[in-house]
Amino acid sequence: MKEGLILSVFILVFAVCSYGAEPQKINFGIDKAKLESGKLQVFEEEYSIEGKGKKKRVVGVILIDASPAEVWQVLEDWDSMGAFVSGLDYYKTVHVIKPTKKGDVGESLIEGKLSIPLLTILYTLDVKFDEPNLRQEWRMISKEEVTSYNQKGIAVRKNSKVLKNIEGYEYLKPYNNGSQTLYVYAPIVTTSVPVPDFIEKALSKTTLSGYMKGVKERVESLKKQDK
């Protein structure tokens, strides 16, 4: 019972965190009135996994009162996310595979640490920063990759056993002539312990909400400070 509770809390507060299937830009039936009032809308996307058929993941859409460039600056700075993501101790870049430059795609290994009662969880993500398309994709690196990186002298810690996989994507689209930003975020967290689909969906929606609202508040507060 205690282990189940710990796992549920972990999934609930995590989700910052998509290479899984080739993610496509999604055209949902977005409620314009809700969008422009700043409310988060959550949808489901169906995707395919080779040899495992089709699955669904939740996708969040929210409007941020800042330009895409301003939102991207926050999303690009993973090392600062611990300041506004609940339950996250830190993210830190442990290796830059390819620097992120204007008009180019960068890639980094980013370690995360999550602390919840009686449990500390570590993981390393391979994150791609597609600056030209204002898009990011990420996945948890495999055991084999951890070994390979360490053999090359790149210090990468083992992922916690409770995790089976993390993947996700997010992207930005200009709104209202670029004065605002449509923010789309689609995470998947798979644990090594089976959890019923309806519970996974409910927890994912809760987690997604906390993260996206945190990003929105962060961006808009920074914009106010700059005025």
Secondary structure, 3 states (H helix, E strand, C coil): CHHHHHHHHHHHHCCCCCCCCCCCCCCCCCCHHHHHCCCCEEEEEEEEECCCEEEEEEEEEEEECCCHHHHHHHHHCHHHHHHCCCCEEEEEEEEEEECCCCCCEEEEEEEEEEEECCEEEEEEEEEEEEHHHCEEEEEECCHHHHHHHHHCCCCCCCCCCCEEEEEEEEEEEEECCCCEEEEEEEEEEEECCCCCHHHHHHHHHHHHHHHHHHHHHHHHHHHHHHC
